Amino acid sequence: MLGSPELRNNDVVKNGSDRNETPTAHRATGVSALPHAPDEQSNTRRRVARSILDHGPSTAAQLADRLGLTQAAVRRHLDALVADALVEPREKRVYGSRGRGRPAKVFAITDLGRDAFDQAYDELAVEALRWIERAAGGGERGAAAVLAFARARAASQAERYRSLVERVPPEERARALAEALSRDGYAAATRGVAAPAGQQLCQHHCPVAHAAASFPQLCEAETEVFSELLGSHVQRLATIAHGDGVCTTFVPDTSAAAPADGGAESRRPAGGPRPRGTPADGTHRSTVTPPKTTAHARTAGRNPA
């Protein structure tokens, strides 16, 4: 979905039970180091960061005692967390007379590290949209009010992309839009397809997937903006919000002949079930043939909850 770069992830694993660590050739950086990496070292790293979050600034010795690890192992994870700006070292405060030697160093969670753990942003967004829906009277009026909000939000964010997209030839606009989305954290890319001729715009990340699962108007508004920016009807094939691995949008070749129905395919409700032949990862490798009528199509623009 359109929006500002995501700086957090709400699916942080809170517990782990690994004493033995195995080397890893890959160390994720940034906030994504906490929720996504599956190896044992990253799992332990999450436990170290969580312990600091729960107990406050801590020394390596305190962390080792809590987690049942050696201080050497804890220090390796602390070095990685410091490098990713998720924790920061501080000098431990000493009350009373200070003994000989350097004071023990404590490690505190940073704002970036705090944001990597559970927040209520998803719930807040859903509650806000439900309030808009109820305030407008519910039913079709409520759904229309949510759609109006989603369109205003998408249009405002799309203005940041307009100059980047319009400065290139029409056949390169999908790629330019993907690059702009990627800079905002959506891991977007394009791939050509032969039948029908065109490109697939694939977004591998959706920061509002939770809200969009209940309010498909968010996907609908984004699809409309893509169509406007790219200067052609586009078709949403799959969305992360509805269980697909990738948000996938088909962008037809502008040099190809328009469909006989005037582009009816592009009006399939955004966020609906993928057409036959679309694999679970959200990409589409054969034909673009949406189902004639689906339950989702009959309720597009309404809160399925």
ZIBELMO-V982684 format. One record per residue. RES is the residue in one small letter. BURIAL is I if it has 9 or more other ideal C-beta (glycine too) atoms within 8 Angstrom, else O. D_CENTER is the distance of its C-alpha to the mean C-alpha in whole Angstrom. Layout:
{{RES:BURIAL:D_CENTER} {RES:BURIAL:D_CENTER}}
This chain:
{{m:I:8} {l:I:10} {g:I:10} {s:O:11} {p:O:9} {e:I:7} {l:O:9} {r:I:9} {n:I:8} {n:I:10} {d:O:11} {v:I:14} {v:I:17} {k:O:20} {n:O:23} {g:O:24} {s:O:28} {d:O:28} {r:O:31} {n:O:32} {e:I:29} {t:O:29} {p:O:28} {t:I:25} {a:O:25} {h:O:21} {r:I:20} {a:I:16} {t:O:16} {g:O:14} {v:I:12} {s:I:11} {a:I:14} {l:I:15} {p:I:12} {h:O:12} {a:I:15} {p:O:18} {d:I:21} {e:I:24} {q:I:24} {s:I:20} {n:I:21} {t:I:24} {r:I:22} {r:I:20} {r:I:23} {v:I:24} {a:I:22} {r:I:22} {s:I:26} {i:I:26} {l:I:23} {d:O:26} {h:O:29} {g:O:29} {p:O:30} {s:I:31} {t:I:33} {a:I:33} {a:O:36} {q:I:34} {l:I:31} {a:I:33} {d:O:35} {r:I:33} {l:I:31} {g:O:34} {l:I:33} {t:O:35} {q:I:35} {a:O:34} {a:I:31} {v:I:30} {r:I:31} {r:O:29} {h:I:26} {l:I:26} {d:O:27} {a:I:23} {l:I:22} {v:I:24} {a:O:23} {d:I:19} {a:I:20} {l:I:19} {v:I:23} {e:O:26} {p:O:30} {r:I:32} {e:O:36} {k:I:37} {r:O:39} {v:O:43} {y:O:45} {g:O:49} {s:O:50} {r:O:48} {g:O:49} {r:O:50} {g:O:47} {r:O:43} {p:O:41} {a:O:39} {k:I:35} {v:I:32} {f:I:29} {a:I:27} {i:I:23} {t:I:21} {d:O:19} {l:I:16} {g:I:17} {r:I:18} {d:I:14} {a:I:13} {f:I:15} {d:O:15} {q:O:14} {a:O:15} {y:O:13} {d:I:12} {e:O:15} {l:O:16} {a:I:14} {v:I:16} {e:O:19} {a:O:19} {l:I:19} {r:I:21} {w:O:24} {i:I:24} {e:I:24} {r:I:27} {a:O:29} {a:I:29} {g:O:31} {g:O:29} {g:O:29} {e:O:29} {r:I:29} {g:I:26} {a:I:24} {a:I:25} {a:I:25} {v:I:21} {l:I:21} {a:O:23} {f:I:20} {a:I:17} {r:I:19} {a:O:20} {r:I:17} {a:I:16} {a:I:19} {s:O:19} {q:I:16} {a:I:17} {e:O:20} {r:O:19} {y:I:18} {r:I:22} {s:O:24} {l:I:22} {v:I:22} {e:O:26} {r:O:27} {v:I:27} {p:O:29} {p:O:27} {e:O:27} {e:O:25} {r:I:22} {a:I:20} {r:I:19} {a:I:20} {l:I:17} {a:I:15} {e:I:16} {a:I:15} {l:I:11} {s:I:11} {r:O:13} {d:I:10} {g:I:7} {y:I:6} {a:O:9} {a:I:11} {a:I:15} {t:I:18} {r:O:20} {g:O:24} {v:I:25} {a:O:29} {a:O:30} {p:I:29} {a:I:29} {g:I:25} {q:I:22} {q:I:19} {l:I:16} {c:I:13} {q:I:9} {h:I:8} {h:I:4} {c:I:3} {p:I:3} {v:I:7} {a:I:7} {h:I:10} {a:I:12} {a:I:12} {a:O:13} {s:I:16} {f:I:16} {p:I:16} {q:I:17} {l:I:14} {c:I:13} {e:I:17} {a:I:17} {e:I:15} {t:I:17} {e:I:20} {v:I:19} {f:I:18} {s:I:21} {e:O:23} {l:I:22} {l:I:23} {g:O:26} {s:O:26} {h:I:25} {v:I:22} {q:I:21} {r:I:17} {l:I:18} {a:I:15} {t:I:12} {i:I:9} {a:I:10} {h:I:14} {g:O:13} {d:I:13} {g:O:12} {v:I:10} {c:I:11} {t:I:14} {t:I:16} {f:I:20} {v:I:22} {p:I:25} {d:I:28} {t:O:29} {s:O:33} {a:I:33} {a:O:35} {a:O:33} {p:O:33} {a:O:36} {d:O:35} {g:O:33} {g:I:30} {a:O:29} {e:I:27} {s:I:24} {r:O:25} {r:I:24} {p:I:21} {a:I:18} {g:I:16} {g:I:19} {p:O:20} {r:I:20} {p:I:23} {r:O:26} {g:O:25} {t:I:21} {p:O:20} {a:O:18} {d:O:15} {g:I:15} {t:I:17} {h:I:21} {r:O:24} {s:O:27} {t:O:28} {v:I:26} {t:O:28} {p:I:26} {p:O:28} {k:O:30} {t:O:30} {t:O:27} {a:O:27} {h:I:23} {a:I:25} {r:O:28} {t:O:25} {a:I:23} {g:I:22} {r:O:23} {n:I:21} {p:O:21} {a:O:22}}
